[in-house]
Amino acid sequence: MNGQKEIWRPGSFTKNFSWGDGVGISELHAVIRAGFADTMADVSRDEFRDRIRPSGKPDYIPMNFFLFNKVVGGKDIIVADELVFQALSWDHGPAFDRLALFAFVFSYAGRWKGAQTYQRRPAMWANAYVRDRVAKDLGWDERRITADDIQRFVDGDPRYQAETSRKLATNLNYLLHIGHVSDFSEKRVSRWWVDCLFLALDRLIEDSRINRTEVSPVGYQSFLEKSDFLSLTGGRTIEKDLAIDRLVWLYRALGGRGRFSDDAVTARMQELMPDHQLPKHNSDRPRGAVHITNPRLLKSIPPSCTELARLAGFEVLTPDQLEEFDAAAFVRNRTDWALADLNEKGIRPMISIEELLDDTREK
């Protein structure tokens, strides 16, 4: 925050909202689709508001707390990033709820004209509650999260500067439960966690540009690890460390947020494979990029990015394969293929299974 003292102010988050009727953050999903007109491209704040105004749905909370803003040529823009991609690509469901909750507690909202400095990270009270209270004190036990506990937490911190905390506490409590914050404690990689990683990089890189401190792609992994990403998503594990290494490589190969622009992808392909013609795709549905070392490293990507994903060492799934993906079946099929390949090449084991077990048995 540019060296300034951190201030917690709830802003419009204290207004009434009732998202999802107990089943998820469906209202946010609908607002994003309407505000972006189902088009994966940056949109002005004014146009975003104009598009959703007829529906009567809330606008300031999505724009100021969940999405990312920047000023381009004196105009306020809302960025089309991973959260928008997921909203436009899939129907609303639990995976979107977790990604949206992560976007909220990660709390990078960017900048717009007239915004206060603290609004660049508008929900740091939620960020701190999840990192310091839910993760450390409550052990990610969702049953122990209550509005009363949240209210005591913010009231007891001098960074919180507002006359009231009750509505903030009830709204945050509701959001943490419908977003299933307890799932953030998972030690293994999951598909929504992979999406969170891409969203974190999108936001961190865009935020650095506001400070005019462009981050080199070789520094993306370090940049990510120094952020709140891991502390908000269950901490470090060996699997996650390996996953971050491979997923950051994929993110770089796809050109960062340029993955959402066909022109940027074409330019990236010409840079990396000048003699390779960009293939035409017969469907705008997302593809899947999966790493053969771990089928849980599964990322949905725009169709134009298939060749770039392969260059990064990922296998690409068709839209139907992505929809029906089964990690266990993927491992079995890969194993069968490898064994068949060895058999075709005439490669045979030189010792029996009994001899192998005897060699590995403790003497």
C-alpha positions in Angstrom: 0.0 0.0 0.0 2.8 2.4 -0.9 4.1 2.5 2.6 1.0 4.1 4.0 -0.6 2.9 7.3 -3.2 0.2 6.7 -6.8 1.4 7.3 -9.9 -0.8 7.4 -13.1 0.8 6.3 -16.1 -1.3 5.2 -17.5 1.1 2.6 -20.5 -0.2 0.8 -20.0 -3.7 2.1 -22.3 -2.7 5.0 -25.2 -2.4 2.6 -27.8 -5.1 2.5 -27.2 -7.9 0.0 -28.6 -11.4 -0.3 -26.6 -13.3 -2.8 -27.5 -16.8 -3.8 -30.5 -17.6 -1.5 -28.3 -19.9 0.4 -26.9 -21.9 -2.5 -24.0 -19.7 -3.6 -22.9 -16.4 -5.0 -25.3 -16.6 -7.9 -26.1 -12.9 -8.0 -22.5 -11.9 -8.4 -22.2 -14.4 -11.3 -25.2 -12.9 -13.0 -24.0 -9.3 -12.4 -20.6 -10.2 -14.1 -22.2 -11.8 -17.1 -24.6 -8.8 -17.5 -21.9 -6.1 -16.9 -19.5 -7.6 -19.4 -22.3 -8.5 -21.8 -21.0 -12.1 -22.0 -17.8 -10.7 -23.7 -14.3 -11.4 -22.5 -13.0 -7.8 -22.8 -12.4 -4.9 -20.4 -15.4 -2.6 -19.9 -15.8 0.9 -18.5 -17.3 1.3 -15.1 -20.0 3.5 -16.5 -21.0 0.9 -19.1 -20.9 -1.9 -16.6 -23.3 0.0 -14.3 -25.6 0.9 -17.2 -25.9 -2.7 -18.3 -26.9 -4.0 -14.8 -29.0 -1.0 -13.7 -32.3 -2.4 -15.3 -31.9 -5.6 -13.3 -31.9 -3.7 -10.0 -29.0 -5.9 -8.9 -26.2 -4.3 -6.7 -23.3 -2.7 -8.5 -20.9 -1.1 -6.0 -20.1 -4.3 -4.1 -19.2 -6.3 -7.3 -17.2 -3.4 -8.8 -15.4 -2.3 -5.6 -14.8 -5.5 -3.8 -14.7 -8.5 -6.3 -13.5 -7.1 -9.6 -10.4 -5.2 -10.6 -10.3 -1.6 -11.7 -7.8 0.6 -13.5 -7.7 4.0 -15.2 -6.8 4.0 -18.9 -6.5 7.2 -20.7 -8.4 9.0 -18.0 -11.3 6.5 -18.2 -12.3 4.1 -15.4 -12.1 0.5 -16.7 -13.0 -2.9 -15.1 -10.6 -5.6 -16.1 -11.6 -8.9 -17.7 -9.5 -11.4 -15.7 -9.8 -15.0 -14.4 -12.9 -14.3 -12.3 -14.7 -12.9 -15.3 -13.5 -15.8 -17.5 -14.9 -18.3 -15.1 -18.2 -16.5 -14.9 -18.6 -16.2 -18.6 -17.4 -19.8 -19.3 -19.5 -21.8 -16.9 -22.8 -21.8 -15.2 -22.9 -20.8 -11.6 -21.7 -23.4 -9.1 -19.6 -24.1 -6.0 -16.3 -23.7 -7.9 -17.2 -20.1 -8.8 -18.3 -19.4 -5.2 -14.8 -20.4 -4.0 -13.0 -18.4 -6.6 -15.2 -15.3 -5.9 -14.6 -15.7 -2.2 -10.9 -15.8 -2.8 -11.1 -12.7 -5.0 -12.9 -10.9 -2.1 -10.5 -11.9 0.7 -7.4 -11.5 -1.5 -8.6 -8.0 -1.7 -7.0 -6.4 -4.8 -9.6 -4.0 -6.4 -7.3 -1.6 -8.3 -7.9 2.1 -8.7 -10.6 4.3 -10.2 -11.0 8.1 -10.3 -12.1 9.4 -6.9 -11.2 6.2 -5.0 -9.5 6.5 -1.7 -6.1 4.9 -1.1 -7.5 2.2 1.2 -10.0 1.1 -1.6 -7.2 -0.5 -3.6 -7.4 -3.3 -1.0 -10.9 -2.7 0.3 -11.5 -5.9 2.4 -8.3 -6.2 4.4 -10.4 -6.8 7.5 -11.7 -10.0 5.8 -8.2 -10.9 4.6 -6.9 -10.5 8.2 -9.8 -12.4 9.7 -9.3 -15.4 7.4 -5.5 -15.5 7.8 -5.2 -14.7 11.5 -8.4 -16.0 13.0 -10.0 -18.6 10.7 -6.7 -20.3 9.7 -4.7 -19.9 12.9 -7.2 -19.8 15.8 -10.2 -21.6 14.4 -8.3 -24.3 12.4 -10.5 -23.6 9.3 -13.5 -24.9 11.3 -16.5 -23.3 9.6 -18.8 -24.1 12.5 -16.8 -21.7 14.7 -17.2 -18.7 12.4 -20.0 -16.5 13.5 -21.0 -12.8 13.1 -20.3 -12.3 16.8 -16.7 -13.6 16.4 -16.1 -11.4 13.3 -17.5 -8.4 15.1 -15.2 -8.9 18.1 -12.2 -9.4 15.8 -12.7 -6.1 13.9 -13.7 -4.1 16.9 -10.6 -5.2 18.7 -8.2 -4.0 15.9 -7.2 -0.3 15.8 -7.0 -0.5 12.0 -10.8 -0.7 11.8 -12.2 2.8 11.4 -16.0 2.9 11.2 -18.9 3.7 13.5 -20.5 0.3 13.2 -19.3 -3.2 12.6 -22.5 -5.3 13.0 -23.7 -5.3 9.4 -20.1 -5.9 8.1 -19.9 -8.9 10.5 -23.2 -10.4 9.4 -22.5 -9.9 5.7 -19.0 -11.4 6.0 -20.2 -14.3 8.0 -22.8 -15.1 5.3 -20.2 -14.8 2.6 -17.7 -17.1 4.3 -20.3 -19.8 4.7 -21.8 -19.7 1.2 -18.3 -19.6 -0.2 -17.3 -22.6 2.0 -14.1 -21.0 3.4 -13.3 -24.3 5.2 -12.4 -25.8 1.8 -9.5 -23.3 1.6 -7.7 -25.5 4.1 -7.3 -28.3 1.5 -3.7 -29.5 1.3 -4.0 -31.0 -2.1 -4.4 -29.2 -5.3 -8.0 -28.7 -6.7 -9.3 -27.2 -9.9 -10.7 -24.1 -8.1 -7.4 -23.6 -6.4 -5.7 -23.6 -9.8 -8.1 -20.9 -10.9 -7.3 -18.9 -7.7 -3.6 -19.0 -8.6 -4.2 -17.6 -12.0 -6.5 -14.9 -10.6 -4.0 -14.0 -8.0 -1.3 -13.5 -10.7 -3.7 -11.5 -12.8 -4.5 -9.1 -9.9 -0.9 -8.9 -8.6 0.5 -8.0 -12.0 -2.2 -5.4 -12.8 -1.8 -3.9 -9.3 2.0 -3.6 -9.8 1.3 -1.6 -13.1 -0.7 0.9 -11.1 2.5 1.5 -9.2 4.4 1.6 -12.5 6.6 -1.3 -11.3 6.3 -3.8 -14.1 7.2 -7.3 -12.9 9.3 -9.5 -15.2 7.7 -12.9 -16.0 10.7 -14.6 -14.4 9.7 -13.0 -11.1 6.0 -14.1 -11.2 6.5 -17.1 -8.9 8.4 -15.1 -6.3 5.8 -12.4 -6.5 3.0 -14.9 -5.9 4.7 -16.6 -3.0 5.3 -13.2 -1.3 1.6 -12.4 -1.5 -1.2 -13.6 0.7 -2.1 -16.4 -1.8 -0.8 -19.4 0.1 -1.8 -18.2 3.6 -5.4 -17.7 2.3 -5.5 -21.1 0.6 -4.3 -23.6 3.2 -0.6 -22.9 3.4 2.4 -24.7 1.7 2.6 -28.4 0.9 5.0 -30.3 -1.3 2.2 -30.9 -3.9 1.3 -27.2 -3.9 5.0 -26.1 -4.2 5.4 -28.4 -7.3 2.1 -27.2 -8.7 3.0 -23.5 -8.4 6.2 -24.1 -10.3 4.4 -25.8 -13.2 1.3 -23.5 -13.2 3.4 -20.3 -13.2 5.2 -21.8 -16.2 1.9 -22.3 -17.9 0.7 -18.8 -17.0 3.9 -17.4 -18.5 3.6 -19.5 -21.6 0.0 -18.3 -22.2 1.2 -14.7 -21.9 -0.5 -13.8 -18.6 -3.7 -11.9 -19.1 -3.0 -11.8 -22.8 -4.4 -15.4 -22.9 -7.8 -13.7 -23.3 -6.9 -11.9 -26.4 -6.7 -13.8 -29.7 -4.4 -11.0 -31.1 -2.1 -11.3 -28.1 -2.0 -15.1 -28.4 -1.2 -14.9 -32.1 1.6 -12.5 -31.4 2.9 -14.9 -28.6 2.7 -17.9 -31.0 4.7 -15.9 -33.7 7.3 -15.1 -31.0 7.7 -18.7 -29.9 6.9 -20.6 -33.0 7.3 -18.3 -36.0 6.8 -21.1 -38.6 3.7 -22.5 -36.9 0.3 -21.4 -38.1 -2.3 -20.7 -35.4 -4.9 -23.5 -35.7 -8.5 -22.5 -36.1 -10.9 -23.7 -33.4 -14.4 -24.8 -34.2 -15.8 -24.0 -30.8 -15.4 -21.1 -28.4 -15.8 -23.4 -25.4 -12.8 -23.5 -23.1 -10.2 -26.3 -23.4 -8.4 -28.0 -20.5 -4.7 -28.0 -19.9 -3.6 -30.9 -17.6 -0.1 -31.8 -16.5 0.8 -35.5 -16.9 2.6 -35.6 -13.5 -0.5 -34.6 -11.6 -4.0 -34.7 -13.1 -5.2 -32.3 -10.4 -3.2 -29.6 -12.2 -6.1 -28.9 -14.5 -6.7 -25.4 -15.9 -9.4 -24.3 -18.2 -8.0 -22.1 -21.0 -9.3 -20.1 -24.0 -9.4 -22.3 -27.1 -6.8 -20.1 -28.9 -4.2 -21.1 -26.2 -4.0 -24.9 -27.0 -0.6 -24.8 -28.7 0.9 -22.5 -26.1 -0.3 -24.9 -23.3 1.4 -27.8 -25.2 4.6 -25.9 -25.4 4.5 -25.5 -21.6 4.4 -29.3 -21.2 0.6 -29.7 -20.6 -1.8 -32.0 -22.4 -4.8 -30.3 -23.9 -8.4 -31.6 -23.4 -11.3 -31.0 -25.7 -14.3 -29.2 -24.3 -16.2 -32.5 -23.9 -13.1 -34.1 -22.2 -12.8 -31.1 -19.9 -16.5 -31.4 -18.9 -16.2 -35.1 -18.2 -12.7 -35.2 -16.8 -11.9 -38.0 -14.4 -8.5 -37.8 -12.8 -8.4 -41.5 -11.9 -9.3 -42.5 -15.4 -6.7 -40.2 -16.8 -4.0 -41.9 -14.7 -5.2 -45.3 -15.8 -5.2 -44.4 -19.4 -1.8 -42.8 -19.2 -0.4 -45.9 -17.4 -2.0 -48.3 -20.0 -0.5 -46.2 -22.8 3.0 -46.2 -21.3 2.9 -50.0 -20.7 1.7 -50.6 -24.3 4.5 -48.3 -25.6 7.1 -50.3 -23.6 5.7 -53.6 -24.8 5.7 -52.4 -28.4 9.4 -51.4 -28.1 10.2 -54.8 -26.6 11.3 -53.5 -23.3 10.8 -56.2 -20.6 11.6 -56.3 -16.9 14.9 -58.1 -16.1 13.8 -59.3 -12.7 10.5 -60.8 -11.3 8.2 -59.1 -8.9 9.3 -61.5 -6.2 13.0 -60.6 -6.8 12.1 -56.9 -6.6 10.3 -57.3 -3.4 13.1 -59.4 -2.0 15.6 -56.7 -2.9 13.6 -53.9 -1.2 12.7 -55.9 1.9 14.5 -54.9 5.0 17.4 -57.3 5.7 
